[in-house]
Amino acid sequence: MKLAHYLVLVSLALASCSEPLCGCSPFPTGVGYVRGEVVTDSGAPIPNADILASVVNNEFACTQQPLNVLGHADSSGQYRLTLAWAGPITACVFVGARTGIGVSTRDTVLGPFHLELRGGAPFDTLTVNLVIRR
């Protein structure tokens, strides 16, 4: 019985945002992925490093903007970010990694890269391996 109520609510929610009923079509979303690994200059993985990125619509100047922490490397230094935009675009992307706190902070930033943020498969994937000098 609860399942039937749930299905009715979901159906109503989906129908309420359709073009004929409310005139509000949802924004198309552009999605792309950035993946890679974070290592030291000797090749050792850096676990749990902050992964930073800035994404700019390529229609504008492709200059580095302030980077935001969008994820973290796993215990083997691997990471994967999902980048999304309100609509498909060609994005200008800068990717970085940071480790440490205070005066021991170390970081690196690479870019610009161009990434197609698409509304459907196949999604564009960019591989960026980052080296933090120790």
N, C-alpha and C positions, 0 to 999 in steps of 0.2 A: 504494500500500500504506500509506504514511504517512497519507494522507487517511482511509482506512478506520479506522485506529487512532485518529486524532484524533476522528472522528465517534463512535466507540464510547465514548471517554473523555468527550466532551461529553454524550452521552446518559446515561451513568452519573452524571455530576455533576448533571445536571438532575433525574434521577429520585431521587437521594439526598436531596434536600431537598423532596420532595413530602410532603404531609400523611400519606398512608397508610404511607409507609416509615419516616419518622423522627419524625413529629408536629411537625415544625418548618416552618411555612409562613413564607416570607420576609415581612419587614415591608412593608406597602404604603407607597409613597413619594408624598408630595405635592410637586409641582413647580410653580414659577412663574418668571416672568422680569421683570427690571428692566432698562430700557435708557434711554439718553439721551445727552446730550453735556455736556461740561465746558467752560465758556468764561470769559473774563475779563469784568469789568463793561463793557468796550468791545465785547464780542462776539467777540473773537479766541479760537480754539480753544486749549485747553491740552492738548498731547499728553502721554501717559504719566502722567497724574495717577493717584494711588492712588484706587481706588473702595472705599468702606467701607460696611458695612451692619450693622444688627442686626435680628434676626428674633425675635419673641416670639409664642407662641400667644395669640391674641386672647381665649381663655378667662380669661386672667389680666390684670392691669392693663396697659394699653397705655402703658408708660413707656419712655423711651429707656434702653437698656442699652449697655454698652461696645460700640463699633463695631470690627469687624475688617476688615482689608483682604481683600476677596474678588476683586479684579481690578484692571485698569488700563485707562485710556483708550488708544485707539490713537493713531496719529500725527495724526489729524484731530480728536481730542478725543471721539470716539464710544466708548461702552462698552455692554456687555451682560453681565448677571449671571444665572446660573441659581441659584435658591434652592430648596433641597430640605429636606424634613422627613420624619421617620419616620411618615408617615400624612397623609392630607388634613386640612388645617386652614384656618381664616381667620387669616392672620398679620397682626401689627402690625409694620410695617417702617419703619425710619429709614434714609435713604441719605445718604451724604456723599462729598466729594472732598477730597483733600489734595495739595498740591504744595509743593516746597521742602524744605529740611533745616534743622534747628536753629532759629535765631532768625528765619530767613526763611520759616518754614513758614506757609502760609496754608491755611485750610480752610473748609468750609461743610457744614452738615447740615440736611436737610429731613425732615419727617415730623410726625406719624405718617401712614402710608398703610396701607390695608387691601388685602391681596392674597390671593386664593384659591389655596392650594397644592393642586392636584388630582392625582389618580392617573392621569388620562388626558386626552386632548384633548377640548375645546379648553383649552389652558393659558392662565391669566390672565397678562397682560403689563401692566406699569406703566411709564409713561414719566415719568422725572424728569430734567429739565434743571437742571444745577447751575451757579451763577455764583460764581466766586471773585474777591473784590475784591482789586485790586492796590494 
